[in-house]
Amino acid sequence: MTTAQTAAQAMVAATARLRAAGVPDPARDARVLLAHAARIEASRVTLIAPEDLAPEIAERYDHLIALRAIRVPVSHLLGEREFYGRRFKLSSDVLDPRPETETLIEVALSLPFERVLDLGVGSGCILVTLLAERPDATGIGVDLSEAACLQASANAVLHRVEDRADIRRSDWFGAVQGTFDLIVANPPYIALDEMPGLAAEVREHEPEMALTDGGDGLEAYRQIVASACDFLEPGGRLILEIGATQAKAVSALVRAAGLAQVQAIRDLSGHDRVILAQCPG
């Protein structure tokens, strides 16, 4: 018979196990996953630290730690991740929302818009956030993945913007009609030869089609900018998330497509993260 462990002892053992597996920030993950196993808020873990873990919680915790040790992302184990102050439901069918993408949100919210198109909607974190922050706005979100469309739709319902969000399956602009004040996109921008260098959490557990175009990492931008002004109102804006080394190449594609006032905007880490451009009008 296994001797019961206190929550504190279980966390120490879990942290050591994750550290040995090479998991970054193992103590944080051990704490968050214990809270999830015990079905409490992470801020309350300290309160249960001296208590023996109930067998069912200990079993659930051991299972979560085993999965994290083989680099299943914490967000997949929790089934959610916070983005711009809201929790979004996630699955392995969509890209994890990244803190860097909040730069795109900040840029978008600095502009006037009433109708927005999100190309590659994924979890819906961009479209849903923009609609939640702008109660008078409406938007369309498209994705080639049917599973992503379902996930985005669920998040639209969760954050009560479903009546203003039209989410549909489309290959970029293929199923889109009408014009917009704002087009946003966080497309697959990792070059195929960069994929082996990604963290295991990303490379092995996130959808490949949301990460790479299978080529030089610029194909999605070529397709988007070629048609952007056909779907933008005169003076409408295009905002693209980019990889940290892509500002020059993407800016050149945007200018060549006839868009104006092209700017590269940095994220909080100081990396070029967003290209902002305007359709002539």
Backbone as CSV, one residue per row, in Angstrom:
resi,resn,N_x,N_y,N_z,CA_x,CA_y,CA_z,C_x,C_y,C_z
1,MET,0.846,-1.200,0.000,0.000,0.000,0.000,0.879,1.245,0.000
2,THR,0.593,2.171,-0.902,1.377,3.397,-1.022,0.996,4.354,0.100
3,THR,2.011,4.915,0.752,1.761,5.907,1.799,1.265,7.196,1.180
4,ALA,0.237,7.764,1.791,-0.318,9.021,1.275,0.724,10.126,1.376
5,GLN,0.737,10.968,0.375,1.613,12.139,0.369,0.793,13.388,0.647
6,THR,1.439,14.353,1.274,0.787,15.653,1.351,0.868,16.314,-0.022
7,ALA,0.050,17.333,-0.221,0.089,18.071,-1.482,1.470,18.673,-1.712
8,ALA,2.085,19.167,-0.640,3.423,19.767,-0.767,4.448,18.724,-1.214
9,GLN,4.393,17.544,-0.604,5.329,16.471,-0.986,5.111,16.044,-2.434
10,ALA,3.867,15.946,-2.826,3.557,15.553,-4.204,4.087,16.590,-5.192
11,MET,3.963,17.867,-4.824,4.473,18.922,-5.711,5.984,18.880,-5.840
12,VAL,6.667,18.635,-4.743,8.137,18.542,-4.771,8.565,17.384,-5.676
13,ALA,7.920,16.234,-5.512,8.256,15.070,-6.337,7.942,15.327,-7.811
14,ALA,6.818,15.975,-8.061,6.429,16.267,-9.446,7.405,17.252,-10.084
15,THR,7.817,18.243,-9.312,8.773,19.233,-9.830,10.081,18.549,-10.218
16,ALA,10.561,17.647,-9.363,11.804,16.919,-9.658,11.643,16.065,-10.918
17,ARG,10.494,15.446,-11.052,10.237,14.592,-12.224,10.221,15.422,-13.515
18,LEU,9.577,16.575,-13.468,9.512,17.441,-14.648,10.881,18.038,-14.964
19,ARG,11.614,18.401,-13.927,12.966,18.953,-14.152,13.855,17.913,-14.827
20,ALA,13.766,16.675,-14.358,14.573,15.593,-14.952,14.193,15.352,-16.404
21,ALA,12.930,15.647,-16.756,12.461,15.475,-18.138,12.800,16.675,-19.017
22,GLY,13.430,17.706,-18.411,13.833,18.882,-19.189,12.730,19.883,-19.428
23,VAL,11.669,19.819,-18.624,10.550,20.747,-18.793,10.942,22.122,-18.251
24,PRO,10.757,23.183,-19.040,11.043,24.529,-18.535,10.084,24.896,-17.403
25,ASP,10.576,25.599,-16.397,9.761,26.065,-15.263,8.942,24.938,-14.648
26,PRO,9.600,23.879,-14.175,8.876,22.714,-13.671,8.042,22.999,-12.425
27,ALA,8.509,23.890,-11.548,7.763,24.175,-10.313,6.423,24.825,-10.626
28,ARG,6.421,25.741,-11.603,5.158,26.385,-11.981,4.173,25.358,-12.531
29,ASP,4.663,24.497,-13.429,3.781,23.499,-14.032,3.254,22.524,-12.979
30,ALA,4.123,22.127,-12.031,3.696,21.209,-10.971,2.580,21.829,-10.139
31,ARG,2.684,23.106,-9.885,1.672,23.802,-9.081,0.344,23.927,-9.849
32,VAL,0.437,24.354,-11.110,-0.772,24.547,-11.911,-1.504,23.220,-12.117
33,LEU,-0.751,22.174,-12.354,-1.377,20.867,-12.606,-1.960,20.253,-11.328
34,LEU,-1.351,20.544,-10.182,-1.946,20.087,-8.926,-3.294,20.777,-8.699
35,ALA,-3.335,22.064,-8.961,-4.598,22.797,-8.816,-5.672,22.194,-9.728
36,HIS,-5.252,21.839,-10.941,-6.208,21.255,-11.894,-6.677,19.876,-11.409
37,ALA,-5.746,19.087,-10.912,-6.104,17.753,-10.408,-7.050,17.849,-9.210
38,ALA,-6.821,18.849,-8.365,-7.640,19.025,-7.161,-8.888,19.857,-7.428
39,ARG,-8.979,20.367,-8.668,-10.124,21.197,-9.086,-10.297,22.423,-8.197
40,ILE,-9.161,23.108,-7.985,-9.185,24.369,-7.258,-8.417,25.409,-8.062
41,GLU,-8.548,26.665,-7.692,-7.761,27.716,-8.325,-6.291,27.566,-7.911
42,ALA,-5.376,27.909,-8.820,-3.942,27.773,-8.525,-3.546,28.577,-7.290
43,SER,-4.229,29.684,-7.065,-3.902,30.544,-5.913,-4.211,29.854,-4.579
44,ARG,-4.979,28.765,-4.612,-5.370,28.072,-3.381,-4.494,26.852,-3.069
45,VAL,-3.514,26.584,-3.917,-2.671,25.401,-3.705,-1.954,25.477,-2.353
46,THR,-1.499,26.671,-1.971,-0.788,26.835,-0.704,-1.649,26.382,0.473
47,LEU,-2.949,26.589,0.379,-3.857,26.252,1.473,-3.970,24.743,1.679
48,ILE,-3.827,23.976,0.593,-3.953,22.516,0.736,-2.592,21.836,0.891
49,ALA,-1.503,22.609,0.828,-0.150,22.031,0.861,0.080,21.062,2.021
50,PRO,-0.385,21.365,3.252,-0.107,20.447,4.372,-0.999,19.208,4.388
51,GLU,-2.034,19.189,3.561,-3.024,18.112,3.638,-2.611,16.906,2.788
52,ASP,-3.010,15.722,3.252,-2.802,14.519,2.428,-3.680,14.604,1.186
53,LEU,-3.106,14.194,0.050,-3.894,14.162,-1.178,-4.825,12.956,-1.166
54,ALA,-6.071,13.183,-1.495,-7.008,12.073,-1.646,-6.518,11.177,-2.783
55,PRO,-6.745,9.860,-2.678,-6.220,8.924,-3.692,-6.613,9.283,-5.119
56,GLU,-7.861,9.724,-5.330,-8.282,10.035,-6.706,-7.568,11.284,-7.233
57,ILE,-7.279,12.246,-6.354,-6.545,13.442,-6.776,-5.092,13.062,-7.076
58,ALA,-4.507,12.238,-6.211,-3.121,11.795,-6.409,-2.975,11.051,-7.736
59,GLU,-3.958,10.208,-8.048,-3.913,9.443,-9.306,-4.039,10.377,-10.508
60,ARG,-4.971,11.315,-10.407,-5.168,12.287,-11.493,-3.907,13.125,-11.692
61,TYR,-3.296,13.528,-10.581,-2.082,14.357,-10.627,-0.927,13.587,-11.262
62,ASP,-0.777,12.338,-10.873,0.302,11.513,-11.431,0.149,11.371,-12.946
63,HIS,-1.080,11.212,-13.399,-1.354,11.088,-14.835,-0.994,12.390,-15.567
64,LEU,-1.382,13.512,-14.985,-1.073,14.817,-15.605,0.433,15.057,-15.678
65,ILE,1.126,14.717,-14.602,2.586,14.918,-14.571,3.274,14.011,-15.589
66,ALA,2.781,12.773,-15.720,3.353,11.845,-16.704,3.209,12.408,-18.116
67,LEU,2.068,12.988,-18.417,1.855,13.580,-19.741,2.719,14.823,-19.941
68,ARG,2.826,15.639,-18.901,3.662,16.846,-19.031,5.131,16.462,-19.221
69,ALA,5.546,15.374,-18.594,6.941,14.928,-18.715,7.288,14.523,-20.143
70,ILE,6.278,14.095,-20.911,6.542,13.789,-22.329,6.164,14.986,-23.204
71,ARG,6.077,16.145,-22.572,5.972,17.458,-23.221,4.611,17.767,-23.832
72,VAL,3.556,17.122,-23.339,2.217,17.582,-23.699,2.035,18.965,-23.082
73,PRO,1.630,19.976,-23.854,1.542,21.334,-23.318,0.559,21.435,-22.153
74,VAL,0.880,22.285,-21.193,0.006,22.488,-20.038,-1.390,22.910,-20.494
75,SER,-1.457,23.761,-21.493,-2.762,24.245,-21.964,-3.636,23.099,-22.472
76,HIS,-3.014,22.075,-23.067,-3.788,20.922,-23.535,-4.274,20.093,-22.350
77,LEU,-3.467,20.020,-21.308,-3.866,19.266,-20.123,-4.976,19.982,-19.358
78,LEU,-4.922,21.294,-19.355,-5.967,22.081,-18.691,-7.194,22.249,-19.579
79,GLY,-6.969,22.171,-20.901,-8.058,22.406,-21.843,-8.363,23.870,-22.053
80,GLU,-7.474,24.744,-21.592,-7.715,26.176,-21.763,-6.419,26.957,-21.572
81,ARG,-6.465,28.212,-22.017,-5.329,29.112,-21.806,-5.850,30.543,-21.759
82,GLU,-5.186,31.348,-20.954,-5.609,32.746,-20.854,-5.001,33.559,-21.993
83,PHE,-5.809,34.461,-22.543,-5.346,35.353,-23.604,-6.072,36.682,-23.453
84,TYR,-5.345,37.745,-23.312,-5.890,39.095,-23.181,-6.968,39.154,-22.095
85,GLY,-6.684,38.477,-20.970,-7.568,38.537,-19.816,-8.779,37.620,-19.865
86,ARG,-8.863,36.783,-20.895,-9.984,35.842,-21.004,-9.445,34.424,-21.167
87,ARG,-10.224,33.459,-20.703,-9.815,32.065,-20.847,-10.461,31.472,-22.091
88,PHE,-9.616,30.859,-22.903,-10.087,30.239,-24.148,-9.939,28.733,-24.059
89,LYS,-11.001,28.033,-24.449,-10.953,26.574,-24.503,-10.092,26.142,-25.687
90,LEU,-9.279,25.117,-25.470,-8.321,24.681,-26.481,-8.394,23.185,-26.707
91,SER,-7.812,22.779,-27.810,-7.604,21.360,-28.088,-6.358,21.253,-28.956
92,SER,-5.977,20.028,-29.263,-4.801,19.819,-30.113,-5.073,20.189,-31.565
93,ASP,-6.317,20.584,-31.873,-6.668,20.955,-33.245,-6.334,22.405,-33.573
94,VAL,-5.971,23.178,-32.556,-5.710,24.606,-32.786,-4.395,25.024,-32.146
95,LEU,-3.854,26.108,-32.677,-2.626,26.682,-32.133,-2.906,27.284,-30.768
96,ASP,-1.981,27.087,-29.845,-2.078,27.731,-28.538,-1.992,29.252,-28.694
97,PRO,-2.880,30.017,-28.092,-2.699,31.474,-28.101,-1.379,31.847,-27.419
98,ARG,-0.622,32.734,-28.048,0.662,33.163,-27.498,0.547,34.585,-26.942
99,PRO,1.290,34.888,-25.882,1.291,36.260,-25.364,1.695,37.284,-26.425
100,GLU,2.607,36.894,-27.340,3.062,37.844,-28.368,1.908,38.316,-29.258
101,THR,0.908,37.449,-29.424,-0.219,37.800,-30.292,-1.062,38.926,-29.693
102,GLU,-0.903,39.163,-28.398,-1.611,40.289,-27.791,-1.142,41.619,-28.393
103,THR,0.061,41.632,-28.986,0.530,42.831,-29.697,-0.400,43.149,-30.858
104,LEU,-0.815,42.112,-31.601,-1.757,42.304,-32.702,-3.071,42.893,-32.179
105,ILE,-3.526,42.388,-31.043,-4.774,42.895,-30.440,-4.635,44.376,-30.100
106,GLU,-3.536,44.746,-29.488,-3.320,46.143,-29.100,-3.320,47.059,-30.315
107,VAL,-2.666,46.618,-31.372,-2.628,47.428,-32.595,-4.032,47.572,-33.172
108,ALA,-4.758,46.469,-33.233,-6.120,46.506,-33.787,-7.027,47.433,-32.977
109,LEU,-6.917,47.363,-31.664,-7.793,48.165,-30.809,-7.425,49.647,-30.809
110,SER,-6.266,49.965,-31.369,-5.885,51.382,-31.503,-6.514,52.008,-32.751
111,LEU,-7.205,51.176,-33.554,-7.774,51.627,-34.828,-9.302,51.592,-34.768
112,PRO,-9.949,52.417,-35.591,-11.408,52.314,-35.689,-11.781,51.143,-36.603
113,PHE,-12.730,50.329,-36.198,-13.255,49.283,-37.090,-14.637,48.865,-36.605
114,GLU,-15.465,48.493,-37.568,-16.796,47.973,-37.254,-16.991,46.570,-37.810
115,ARG,-16.172,46.219,-38.825,-16.325,44.905,-39.470,-14.935,44.334,-39.692
116,VAL,-14.685,43.167,-39.102,-13.345,42.588,-39.113,-13.386,41.177,-39.702
117,LEU,-12.323,40.838,-40.433,-12.132,39.491,-40.982,-10.869,38.907,-40.378
118,ASP,-10.991,37.717,-39.780,-9.849,37.017,-39.191,-9.550,35.805,-40.064
119,LEU,-8.404,35.843,-40.735,-7.983,34.766,-41.630,-7.162,33.740,-40.854
120,GLY,-7.657,32.503,-40.792,-6.991,31.481,-39.989,-7.405,31.628,-38.538
121,VAL,-8.695,31.499,-38.273,-9.250,31.889,-36.971,-8.783,31.005,-35.815
122,GLY,-8.439,29.734,-36.096,-7.895,28.864,-35.045,-8.830,28.748,-33.851
123,SER,-8.313,29.023,-32.663,-9.097,28.950,-31.434,-10.143,30.049,-31.346
124,GLY,-9.997,31.061,-32.202,-10.885,32.216,-32.140,-10.391,33.308,-31.229
125,CYS,-9.185,33.152,-30.665,-8.735,34.104,-29.646,-8.642,35.537,-30.176
126,ILE,-8.252,35.718,-31.447,-8.140,37.075,-31.981,-9.523,37.647,-32.270
127,LEU,-10.316,36.943,-33.056,-11.635,37.450,-33.432,-12.521,37.666,-32.205
128,VAL,-12.573,36.682,-31.327,-13.437,36.773,-30.151,-13.002,37.923,-29.246
129,THR,-11.700,38.080,-29.071,-11.192,39.184,-28.239,-11.575,40.529,-28.834
130,LEU,-11.376,40.677,-30.134,-11.697,41.961,-30.768,-13.188,42.280,-30.661
131,LEU,-14.042,41.283,-30.838,-15.480,41.519,-30.736,-15.899,41.776,-29.290
132,ALA,-15.262,41.092,-28.357,-15.581,41.308,-26.942,-15.169,42.715,-26.497
133,GLU,-14.050,43.183,-27.048,-13.565,44.520,-26.687,-14.314,45.626,-27.419
134,ARG,-14.904,45.296,-28.566,-15.663,46.271,-29.367,-17.101,45.781,-29.545
135,PRO,-17.982,46.094,-28.607,-19.345,45.531,-28.622,-20.176,45.907,-29.841
136,ASP,-19.763,46.939,-30.586,-20.530,47.328,-31.778,-20.001,46.668,-33.056
137,ALA,-18.890,45.945,-32.948,-18.264,45.362,-34.136,-18.858,43.987,-34.458
138,THR,-18.772,43.618,-35.733,-19.113,42.272,-36.178,-17.914,41.713,-36.944
139,GLY,-17.885,40.395,-37.116,-16.736,39.837,-37.805,-16.965,38.460,-38.375
140,ILE,-16.089,38.107,-39.292,-16.049,36.765,-39.881,-14.695,36.154,-39.539
141,GLY,-14.712,34.888,-39.159,-13.473,34.151,-38.940,-13.464,32.933,-39.832
142,VAL,-12.380,32.707,-40.556,-12.310,31.546,-41.457,-11.096,30.688,-41.131
143,ASP,-11.231,29.399,-41.390,-10.125,28.472,-41.189,-10.345,27.279,-42.112
144,LEU,-9.253,26.721,-42.601,-9.338,25.535,-43.452,-9.728,24.297,-42.640
145,SER,-9.450,24.331,-41.332,-9.723,23.207,-40.448,-11.139,23.293,-39.878
146,GLU,-11.941,22.257,-40.158,-13.295,22.214,-39.599,-13.251,22.148,-38.076
147,ALA,-12.271,21.404,-37.541,-12.142,21.287,-36.079,-11.825,22.642,-35.454
148,ALA,-10.991,23.437,-36.129,-10.682,24.780,-35.623,-11.931,25.656,-35.637
149,CYS,-12.716,25.556,-36.679,-13.964,26.343,-36.751,-14.893,26.002,-35.593
150,LEU,-14.986,24.719,-35.251,-15.819,24.309,-34.124,-15.276,24.859,-32.812
151,GLN,-13.952,24.837,-32.666,-13.337,25.365,-31.443,-13.561,26.865,-31.327
152,ALA,-13.371,27.581,-32.422,-13.589,29.036,-32.417,-15.051,29.363,-32.110
153,SER,-15.962,28.577,-32.678,-17.390,28.798,-32.417,-17.714,28.597,-30.940
154,ALA,-17.111,27.577,-30.336,-17.331,27.327,-28.907,-16.828,28.495,-28.069
155,ASN,-15.681,29.047,-28.445,-15.140,30.188,-27.693,-15.960,31.455,-27.913
156,ALA,-16.544,31.586,-29.089,-17.434,32.724,-29.338,-18.653,32.650,-28.421
157,VAL,-19.190,31.441,-28.255,-20.324,31.252,-27.344,-19.894,31.512,-25.902
158,LEU,-18.737,30.976,-25.533,-18.224,31.140,-24.168,-18.131,32.616,-23.776
159,HIS,-17.692,33.438,-24.716,-17.498,34.867,-24.428,-18.633,35.742,-24.971
160,ARG,-19.730,35.083,-25.335,-20.992,35.756,-25.655,-20.893,36.742,-26.818
161,VAL,-20.147,36.349,-27.835,-20.086,37.173,-29.048,-20.599,36.391,-30.259
162,GLU,-21.224,35.223,-30.010,-21.591,34.348,-31.124,-22.564,35.005,-32.093
163,ASP,-23.375,35.952,-31.606,-24.340,36.595,-32.503,-23.680,37.622,-33.416
164,ARG,-22.412,37.947,-33.129,-21.678,38.920,-33.963,-20.503,38.278,-34.694
165,ALA,-20.329,36.970,-34.517,-19.190,36.255,-35.120,-19.693,35.197,-36.090
166,ASP,-19.302,35.318,-37.340,-19.657,34.343,-38.375,-18.398,33.530,-38.660
167,ILE,-18.389,32.275,-38.222,-17.196,31.434,-38.367,-17.489,30.350,-39.396
168,ARG,-16.613,30.268,-40.400,-16.881,29.335,-41.506,-15.583,28.724,-42.041
169,ARG,-15.713,27.557,-42.638,-14.555,26.896,-43.241,-14.245,27.565,-44.573
170,SER,-12.992,27.939,-44.765,-12.587,28.604,-46.007,-11.083,28.529,-46.159
171,ASP,-10.632,28.409,-47.398,-9.207,28.490,-47.723,-8.907,29.956,-47.989
172,TRP,-8.424,30.636,-46.947,-8.235,32.088,-46.975,-9.523,32.799,-47.424
173,PHE,-9.511,33.523,-48.535,-10.684,34.319,-48.916,-11.750,33.524,-49.684
174,GLY,-11.526,32.220,-49.870,-12.376,31.432,-50.761,-13.869,31.531,-50.497
175,ALA,-14.283,31.523,-49.214,-15.714,31.550,-48.879,-16.120,32.891,-48.263
176,VAL,-15.322,33.925,-48.533,-15.581,35.251,-47.949,-16.227,36.155,-48.990
177,GLN,-17.260,36.873,-48.553,-17.861,37.896,-49.404,-17.887,39.210,-48.628
178,GLY,-17.988,40.302,-49.373,-18.120,41.608,-48.732,-16.776,42.261,-48.448
179,THR,-16.844,43.411,-47.808,-15.622,44.159,-47.490,-15.579,44.481,-46.002
180,PHE,-14.381,44.828,-45.545,-14.105,44.974,-44.120,-13.271,46.231,-43.859
181,ASP,-13.396,46.754,-42.639,-12.533,47.858,-42.213,-11.158,47.334,-41.816
182,LEU,-11.144,46.059,-41.378,-9.929,45.496,-40.797,-9.832,44.021,-41.153
183,ILE,-8.656,43.628,-41.623,-8.344,42.205,-41.814,-7.151,41.875,-40.926
184,VAL,-7.284,40.802,-40.135,-6.198,40.366,-39.256,-5.858,38.919,-39.583
185,ALA,-4.596,38.557,-39.368,-4.193,37.165,-39.605,-2.935,36.847,-38.812
186,ASN,-2.932,35.656,-38.242,-1.721,35.089,-37.649,-1.491,33.768,-38.376
187,PRO,-0.932,33.848,-39.594,-0.850,32.657,-40.452,0.337,31.766,-40.088
188,PRO,0.401,30.572,-40.668,1.579,29.721,-40.456,2.812,30.383,-41.075
189,TYR,3.789,30.697,-40.234,4.946,31.449,-40.768,6.299,30.816,-40.448
190,ILE,6.290,29.592,-39.946,7.561,28.925,-39.655,8.014,28.173,-40.897
191,ALA,9.232,28.434,-41.331,9.766,27.744,-42.501,9.949,26.264,-42.174
192,LEU,9.821,25.420,-43.195,9.918,23.977,-42.984,11.252,23.594,-42.344
193,ASP,12.340,24.256,-42.745,13.647,23.878,-42.188,13.849,24.373,-40.754
194,GLU,12.909,25.194,-40.250,12.972,25.642,-38.849,12.182,24.724,-37.917
195,MET,11.344,23.869,-38.470,10.471,23.029,-37.642,11.235,22.134,-36.659
196,PRO,12.358,21.493,-37.072,13.043,20.617,-36.114,13.567,21.354,-34.881
197,GLY,13.764,22.665,-34.981,14.294,23.434,-33.855,13.249,23.907,-32.871
198,LEU,11.978,23.642,-33.144,10.922,24.087,-32.240,10.898,23.236,-30.970
199,ALA,10.356,23.804,-29.903,10.171,23.045,-28.667,9.267,21.847,-28.944
200,ALA,9.505,20.762,-28.209,8.719,19.542,-28.410,7.231,19.800,-28.207
201,GLU,6.905,20.693,-27.247,5.500,21.000,-26.991,4.808,21.517,-28.247
202,VAL,5.542,22.316,-29.021,4.980,22.900,-30.240,5.055,21.909,-31.396
203,ARG,6.230,21.375,-31.623,6.480,20.520,-32.795,5.624,19.256,-32.784
204,GLU,5.432,18.667,-31.607,4.775,17.358,-31.527,3.295,17.429,-31.157
205,HIS,2.837,18.588,-30.670,1.481,18.623,-30.123,0.590,19.713,-30.700
206,GLU,1.098,20.531,-31.595,0.254,21.559,-32.206,0.081,21.232,-33.696
207,PRO,-1.028,21.660,-34.291,-1.305,21.278,-35.685,-0.275,21.866,-36.651
208,GLU,0.324,20.984,-37.438,1.399,21.416,-38.340,0.918,22.477,-39.328
209,MET,-0.337,22.348,-39.794,-0.833,23.300,-40.793,-0.974,24.709,-40.229
210,ALA,-1.014,24.834,-38.892,-1.087,26.153,-38.277,0.298,26.730,-37.995
211,LEU,1.332,25.889,-38.173,2.693,26.321,-37.866,3.508,26.669,-39.109
212,THR,3.421,25.824,-40.140,4.287,25.988,-41.297,3.517,25.855,-42.602
213,ASP,4.023,26.543,-43.630,3.437,26.406,-44.968,4.112,25.291,-45.749
214,GLY,5.065,24.615,-45.095,5.794,23.551,-45.767,6.862,24.059,-46.709
215,GLY,7.122,25.371,-46.674,8.127,25.979,-47.555,8.960,27.003,-46.808
216,ASP,8.960,28.243,-47.329,9.847,29.265,-46.764,9.208,30.103,-45.660
217,GLY,7.967,29.779,-45.275,7.299,30.519,-44.217,6.617,31.793,-44.677
218,LEU,6.629,32.073,-45.987,6.058,33.317,-46.511,4.855,33.095,-47.431
219,GLU,4.535,31.836,-47.733,3.491,31.574,-48.726,2.129,32.123,-48.300
220,ALA,1.795,31.985,-47.016,0.506,32.504,-46.546,0.423,34.019,-46.744
221,TYR,1.521,34.711,-46.498,1.529,36.173,-46.689,1.330,36.525,-48.165
222,ARG,1.950,35.756,-49.048,1.789,36.018,-50.485,0.307,35.911,-50.874
223,GLN,-0.348,34.868,-50.368,-1.751,34.667,-50.727,-2.646,35.742,-50.110
224,ILE,-2.375,36.109,-48.881,-3.217,37.095,-48.191,-3.080,38.474,-48.835
225,VAL,-1.853,38.928,-49.050,-1.681,40.299,-49.558,-2.154,40.420,-51.008
226,ALA,-2.120,39.326,-51.752,-2.559,39.385,-53.153,-4.025,39.779,-53.275
227,SER,-4.834,39.411,-52.276,-6.280,39.671,-52.347,-6.785,40.654,-51.302
228,ALA,-5.916,41.094,-50.398,-6.379,41.878,-49.249,-7.201,43.090,-49.650
229,CYS,-6.721,43.861,-50.626,-7.427,45.101,-50.980,-8.754,44.846,-51.699
230,ASP,-8.950,43.610,-52.208,-10.255,43.269,-52.789,-11.319,43.148,-51.701
231,PHE,-10.875,42.937,-50.464,-11.811,42.720,-49.357,-11.741,43.825,-48.298
232,LEU,-10.900,44.808,-48.517,-10.808,45.935,-47.594,-11.522,47.149,-48.167
233,GLU,-12.203,47.877,-47.293,-12.733,49.183,-47.674,-11.561,50.105,-48.005
234,PRO,-11.759,51.110,-48.862,-10.693,52.101,-49.072,-10.270,52.692,-47.725
235,GLY,-8.982,52.667,-47.456,-8.476,53.141,-46.168,-8.500,52.096,-45.080
236,GLY,-9.010,50.882,-45.403,-9.040,49.807,-44.411,-7.647,49.284,-44.107
237,ARG,-7.516,48.636,-42.965,-6.192,48.195,-42.508,-6.033,46.681,-42.536
238,LEU,-4.797,46.266,-42.786,-4.384,44.868,-42.717,-3.351,44.750,-41.603
239,ILE,-3.562,43.777,-40.688,-2.602,43.528,-39.615,-2.190,42.063,-39.679
240,LEU,-0.893,41.831,-39.802,-0.353,40.479,-39.920,0.636,40.214,-38.792
241,GLU,0.459,39.103,-38.083,1.514,38.684,-37.163,2.618,38.025,-37.982
242,ILE,3.862,38.254,-37.566,5.014,37.706,-38.289,5.993,37.057,-37.315
243,GLY,6.901,36.261,-37.885,8.015,35.752,-37.106,9.034,36.858,-36.874
244,ALA,9.871,36.660,-35.865,10.771,37.722,-35.412,11.771,38.183,-36.473
245,THR,12.024,37.379,-37.502,13.018,37.749,-38.524,12.377,38.084,-39.871
246,GLN,11.054,38.217,-39.901,10.359,38.311,-41.185,9.911,39.722,-41.573
247,ALA,10.193,40.720,-40.764,9.641,42.062,-41.013,10.016,42.588,-42.397
248,LYS,11.254,42.437,-42.771,11.711,42.982,-44.052,11.023,42.273,-45.222
249,ALA,10.992,40.944,-45.167,10.421,40.172,-46.276,8.915,40.400,-46.398
250,VAL,8.195,40.399,-45.275,6.742,40.570,-45.330,6.386,42.007,-45.714
251,SER,7.136,42.967,-45.194,6.899,44.362,-45.582,7.047,44.548,-47.083
252,ALA,8.041,43.892,-47.661,8.253,43.995,-49.108,7.077,43.396,-49.883
253,LEU,6.553,42.259,-49.408,5.388,41.641,-50.061,4.161,42.547,-49.972
254,VAL,3.979,43.172,-48.814,2.825,44.054,-48.597,2.905,45.275,-49.515
255,ARG,4.089,45.868,-49.590,4.266,47.056,-50.469,4.062,46.678,-51.931
256,ALA,4.600,45.519,-52.326,4.481,45.085,-53.719,3.026,44.844,-54.111
257,ALA,2.178,44.528,-53.112,0.761,44.296,-53.378,-0.027,45.603,-53.445
258,GLY,0.653,46.715,-53.224,0.007,48.013,-53.373,-0.533,48.627,-52.101
259,LEU,-0.273,47.999,-50.950,-0.709,48.607,-49.696,0.278,49.691,-49.270
260,ALA,-0.207,50.625,-48.478,0.589,51.802,-48.111,0.763,51.889,-46.596
261,GLN,1.559,52.852,-46.174,1.809,53.139,-44.754,2.192,51.860,-43.998
262,VAL,3.139,51.139,-44.544,3.540,49.853,-43.972,4.455,50.082,-42.768
263,GLN,4.082,49.497,-41.649,4.871,49.634,-40.428,5.134,48.271,-39.809
264,ALA,6.315,48.108,-39.227,6.612,46.932,-38.404,6.539,47.368,-36.940
265,ILE,5.813,46.614,-36.142,5.591,46.968,-34.737,6.136,45.847,-33.861
266,ARG,6.847,46.227,-32.803,7.511,45.243,-31.944,6.630,44.790,-30.792
267,ASP,6.895,43.569,-30.327,6.196,43.062,-29.143,6.945,43.506,-27.885
268,LEU,6.476,43.053,-26.724,7.067,43.498,-25.459,8.491,42.982,-25.267
269,SER,8.859,41.947,-26.022,10.235,41.428,-25.949,11.185,42.175,-26.887
270,GLY,10.638,43.127,-27.656,11.470,43.905,-28.570,11.636,43.290,-29.941
271,HIS,10.896,42.212,-30.232,10.973,41.577,-31.551,9.908,42.143,-32.480
272,ASP,10.253,42.305,-33.744,9.239,42.664,-34.739,8.164,41.582,-34.712
273,ARG,6.889,41.991,-34.546,5.837,40.992,-34.354,4.630,41.217,-35.246
274,VAL,4.403,42.461,-35.659,3.187,42.776,-36.410,3.524,43.703,-37.566
275,ILE,2.936,43.449,-38.726,2.988,44.383,-39.858,1.608,45.017,-39.997
276,LEU,1.595,46.337,-40.015,0.363,47.099,-40.188,0.448,47.835,-41.517
277,ALA,-0.601,47.749,-42.304,-0.624,48.441,-43.602,-2.041,48.895,-43.896
278,GLN,-2.147,49.817,-44.862,-3.446,50.399,-45.192,-3.716,50.256,-46.689
279,CYS,-4.968,49.938,-47.000,-5.370,49.872,-48.397,-5.585,51.296,-48.902
280,PRO,-4.989,51.675,-50.039,-5.141,53.042,-50.526,-6.614,53.400,-50.694
281,GLY,-6.939,54.631,-50.426,-8.316,55.056,-50.547,-8.377,56.540,-50.568
